[in-house]
Amino acid sequence: MTLATLSTPHLSMPPLQARHEALYTALYADPRVMSRIAAPLAPDEARRAFAAALSALDDPEPALRTWAVLERDTGRALGIGAMIRRERDTELGLMLLPAAWNARYSHEVIDALVAHAFDGLGIDRLVGICRAGANERMSRRLLRAHGFVDVTPDRPGTAQWALDRGDWLQPVGMPPAAG
């Protein structure tokens, strides 16, 4: 399956390619970035994870889809976005380099991934997961702004939010239309 390049007003999100290895490994080895996700990886572990993510894109129905997040005007690498197919839903992932944290790029990435998941891939349910604790508040604010709601986590030590396709079609904060 060939992944589409996703676009937003300020970002280009091409499918992960060999040229994105330095970005990918920098993200997975950075303790600040990984503080929301898991323990940082050693450089050789990050390179192996990159090779696995790149190879996953060759599957006809990939369980892991990964995009580089690039600033549209400059081509500057900002992070990665991903979707991981799970048993009952699809996990949405976003990792940005610290230099891009305060630029509101995360909202554009989430918008692009959610629209592609529901409209482009026909996915029925998305979840966002982060480590429970101090950094959880940022993930909660980001995901709630896109219509995700708190759900009981299915992994210990995590916080989790979900968005169903039918709820995504509703404007956030609006009740369903009466019959």
C-alpha positions in Angstrom: 0.0 0.0 0.0 1.3 3.4 -0.9 0.7 6.0 1.8 -0.6 9.4 0.7 1.4 12.5 1.5 -0.7 14.5 3.9 -0.8 18.3 3.9 -1.9 21.1 6.2 -1.7 24.9 5.8 1.8 24.9 7.3 3.0 21.2 7.0 3.8 18.6 4.5 3.6 15.0 5.8 5.2 12.5 3.4 5.4 8.8 4.2 8.5 7.9 6.2 11.5 7.4 3.9 15.1 6.5 4.3 16.1 10.2 4.3 14.1 10.6 7.6 16.3 8.3 9.7 18.1 11.1 11.5 14.8 12.7 12.5 13.3 9.4 13.6 16.3 8.4 15.7 16.7 11.9 17.2 13.1 11.7 18.4 13.3 8.2 19.9 16.6 8.9 21.7 15.5 12.3 23.1 14.6 11.9 26.9 12.3 15.0 26.7 10.3 13.7 23.8 10.1 10.2 25.1 9.1 11.3 28.6 5.5 11.2 27.4 5.8 7.8 25.8 8.4 5.3 27.1 12.1 5.2 28.0 14.3 6.7 25.4 16.1 4.3 23.0 19.8 3.9 22.6 21.0 5.0 19.2 21.3 1.5 17.8 17.8 0.6 19.1 16.4 3.7 17.5 18.0 2.7 14.2 16.5 -0.8 14.4 13.1 0.7 15.2 13.4 3.0 12.2 14.3 0.1 9.9 11.2 -1.8 11.3 8.9 1.3 10.8 10.2 1.7 7.2 9.8 -1.9 6.4 6.2 -2.0 7.8 5.2 0.5 5.1 5.9 -2.3 2.5 3.1 -4.5 3.8 -0.1 -4.5 1.7 -2.2 -3.5 4.8 0.4 -2.0 7.2 -0.2 -2.3 10.9 2.1 0.7 11.3 1.9 3.8 9.1 4.4 6.6 9.7 4.7 10.1 8.2 7.5 12.6 8.6 6.3 16.0 9.7 8.0 18.8 7.7 7.5 22.5 7.7 5.9 23.3 4.3 7.8 26.5 3.5 11.3 25.5 4.7 11.2 21.7 4.6 12.6 21.7 8.1 12.0 18.4 9.9 9.7 18.8 12.9 8.7 15.2 13.9 6.6 12.2 12.9 3.0 11.2 13.0 1.8 7.6 13.0 -1.1 5.2 13.2 -0.7 1.8 14.7 -3.5 -0.7 14.1 -4.5 -2.5 17.2 -7.0 -5.3 17.8 -10.1 -3.1 18.3 -8.9 0.3 17.2 -6.0 2.4 15.8 -3.6 4.2 18.0 -2.6 7.7 16.9 0.9 8.8 17.5 2.7 12.2 17.4 6.3 13.1 18.3 7.7 16.5 17.7 11.2 17.8 18.3 11.3 20.2 21.3 11.9 23.2 18.9 8.5 22.6 17.4 6.5 22.1 20.7 5.2 25.6 21.0 4.4 26.3 17.3 0.9 24.7 17.4 2.0 22.2 14.7 0.6 19.4 16.9 -3.0 20.5 16.1 -2.4 20.5 12.4 -0.8 17.0 12.6 -3.7 15.6 14.6 -6.2 17.2 12.1 -4.5 15.6 9.2 -4.1 12.2 10.8 -7.7 12.0 12.0 -9.2 13.1 8.7 -7.0 10.6 6.8 -7.9 7.8 9.2 -11.6 8.3 9.0 -12.0 9.6 5.4 -9.0 8.0 3.7 -8.6 4.7 5.5 -12.1 4.0 6.8 -10.9 3.5 10.3 -13.8 3.5 12.9 -12.0 4.3 16.1 -8.8 6.2 17.1 -7.1 6.2 20.5 -4.4 8.4 21.9 -2.2 7.1 24.7 0.5 8.7 26.8 2.2 7.9 30.1 0.1 8.9 33.1 1.5 11.7 35.2 2.8 15.2 34.8 2.9 15.3 31.0 -0.6 13.8 30.7 -2.3 17.2 30.9 -0.8 18.4 27.6 -1.9 15.3 25.7 -5.4 15.6 27.3 -5.8 19.2 26.1 -4.5 18.4 22.6 -6.8 15.4 22.1 -9.9 16.9 23.7 -9.6 19.9 21.4 -10.1 17.4 18.5 -13.1 15.6 20.0 -11.3 12.8 21.8 -12.8 11.7 25.2 -11.3 10.1 28.2 -11.6 6.3 28.3 -10.3 3.7 30.7 -6.7 2.9 29.7 -6.0 -0.6 28.5 -2.3 -0.4 29.6 -1.2 0.2 33.2 0.5 3.5 33.9 -1.1 5.3 30.9 -3.9 7.7 30.2 -6.1 7.1 27.1 -8.5 9.0 24.9 -10.7 7.8 22.1 -12.6 9.3 19.1 -15.1 7.3 17.1 -15.8 8.1 13.5 -19.5 9.1 14.2 -18.4 11.5 17.0 -15.8 13.1 14.7 -18.5 14.0 12.2 -20.2 16.0 14.9 -18.9 19.5 15.6 -17.0 19.4 18.9 -19.2 20.5 21.7 -22.4 20.1 19.7 -25.1 17.5 20.7 -26.3 15.1 18.1 -29.2 16.4 16.0 -32.6 15.3 17.2 -34.3 12.7 15.1 
